[in-house]
Amino acid sequence: MASEWVIILTITGGIGIALMFVGILITALTAIGNRHYFYGACCLLCFPVAIAYCLQHKKQSAYPAKMLLPGTVLTAITGVLGWWLYHYYGFIT
């Protein structure tokens, strides 16, 4: 049973991280394309800035937000679930 959880968490975590990574890259390019150079550079250096940009400029960053926000939520849910399983059931192997 534990190995199934590891597989599920690995897949969902990988999908979430991939969505976040692509969302951050597209957000940075969108910010640079809209002449928000500081936001564009900061998006590449610090991940929460990309979320702040997507929330502040909703019309301009509608497409990157479709990948960044669900990726962040999926990664957070996977992290919380993985922590919960580790905390209550010990090391999963």
PENOR-V216445 format. One record per backbone hydrogen bond with DSSP energy under -0.5 kcal/mol. CO is the residue of the C=O (numbers start at 0). NH is the residue of the N-H. If there is no record, write none. Layout:
# PENOR-V216445
CO & NH
CO & NH
This chain:
# PENOR-V216445
0 & 4
1 & 5
2 & 6
3 & 7
4 & 8
5 & 9
6 & 10
7 & 11
8 & 12
9 & 13
10 & 14
11 & 15
12 & 16
13 & 17
14 & 18
15 & 19
16 & 20
17 & 21
18 & 22
19 & 23
20 & 24
21 & 25
22 & 26
23 & 27
24 & 28
25 & 29
26 & 30
27 & 31
28 & 32
29 & 33
30 & 35
31 & 34
34 & 36
35 & 39
36 & 40
37 & 41
38 & 42
39 & 43
40 & 44
41 & 45
45 & 48
45 & 49
46 & 49
46 & 50
47 & 51
48 & 52
49 & 53
50 & 54
51 & 55
52 & 56
55 & 57
56 & 60
58 & 61
60 & 64
61 & 65
62 & 65
62 & 66
63 & 66
63 & 67
64 & 68
64 & 69
66 & 70
67 & 71
68 & 72
69 & 73
70 & 74
71 & 75
72 & 76
73 & 77
74 & 78
75 & 79
76 & 80
77 & 81
78 & 82
79 & 83
80 & 84
81 & 85
82 & 86
83 & 87
84 & 88
85 & 89
90 & 92
